[in-house]
Amino acid sequence: MIIIKTPQQIEELKASGAVSKLALRRVGAAIRPGVSTLELDQIAESVIRMHGAIPTFKGYQGFPGSICASVNDEVVHGIPSADVRLSEGDIVSIDTGATVNGWAGDNAWTFYVGEPSDEAKALCEVTRDCLKASIAQAVPGNHIGDIGYACQSLAEKHGYGVLRDYVGHGVGRDMHEDPNVPNYGKRGRGVRLQVGMVLAIEPMITLGSPEVYTAENGWTVSTADGLLSAHFENTIAITQDGPVVVSADADGPWCSMYGGQL
């Protein structure tokens, strides 16, 4: 069931989105060669709890971390670990979630560790552009398929793979609500978008095949061919005036972490 949010509830969701975005920024600022993903997890949890929020991911269906940290060919759901230390040239997707007054915030960004390869940069830039193109389609009267088509067509234009196994989703009191928001689709197909829907839009794009597998830990999803993957996510509310990014800073302005808007 799709739960439509009131304007007041959307304002309340902005609080959780702001904390989640702040945690994401603080983690991004700490990314460097040699840092462990567990250290990044500890930074995120500290920021979230410092602001009176709860790490949404921690304990969710048994997940042990406050963030998902997915390195290089890992697409999503990487478990933070003291044994995983970032290296020069890596890319790492950081997914953060914060719950404030019962409302979930959810966002992700793929960061560079030092200076990555040109192909890694290109993949990240296109995936970020897929996020922007998808958000632009989140307007009343459009369909879920319009969001997916915007992402898929741009990614495939550049020869990249688009995951089918994992998708975006509704957000509210629960981190995962209806409807599913695939990163592929056909124009005019699927659920019609309405004012008050809140959606996590999250392109997951691969350098090669979109085929993936899940590690023995039951969580970490990696590309089957071992090639790079990038992941970007924002939570948006559909309003009469267009899409509004809920997972944004409390004070409004954007900043640049590596040349793209976070």
C-alpha positions, 0 to 999 in steps of 0.5 A: 500500500502506498502511503501518501504524506501530508505537507506537515509529514513531509516537513517532518521527514526533512528533519530525518533527511537532514541528519542522514545527509549530515552523516553522509557528509561527515563520512565523506569528509573522512574518506582517505586511503588507509581509513577502515570502513568501520571507522567511517561507520563509527563517524556516522553513528556518532553524528546521527546519535549526537543529533538525537536520531537513531541509525536506521540501518543498525539492526535492520533485519540483522544488519550490523552497521550504521552505514552501508560501505560498498567498495569498487565492485560492491554495489550495495549493502557492504558491511563496515569492517576494521579489516576493510581499509580503503586504498588510493584509487578506490571508489566507495558507496556510502549509504546512510539512514537516520530516524527522527521522531519515527520518520526514516531518512535515506541517502547515498553517494559514491566517493573517490578515495584519492584519485580514481581512474578515468573510467571510475570518474566517468561511471560516477558522473553518469550515475550521478546524472542518472539520479538527477534525470530520474528526480526530474521525472518525479512530478504529479501525473508521471509514472514510475516507469518515467523515472526508470526510463530516464535512468536506464536510457542515460546509463545504457547510452554510455554503455553501462549496466542497470541493476534489475535485482535492487530498486528504489522504494517509498520512504516514511515511517518505514525505511522501505515502503511501497512503491518499488522504484526501478532504475529501468522502465517504460514511459507511461507505465507503472504506478501514477505519481501523486502529490504526497508520495515520498520516494528514495530514488537510487541509481545503481549502475555498473561498468559492465554486466548488471548481473550481481551476486550476494556474498556469504555474509548474506548482505554484500551485493557485488557485480558478477563480472568484478567490474566497478559499480556506482550508487547515488540516492536521494529521498524526494517528495512529490509536490504540486511544484515538482520534486523536493529533495527531502534528504537535503541540508537543514540550511539549504545550500549544496556543497561539492565533495569531488566535483558533483553536488551532494 
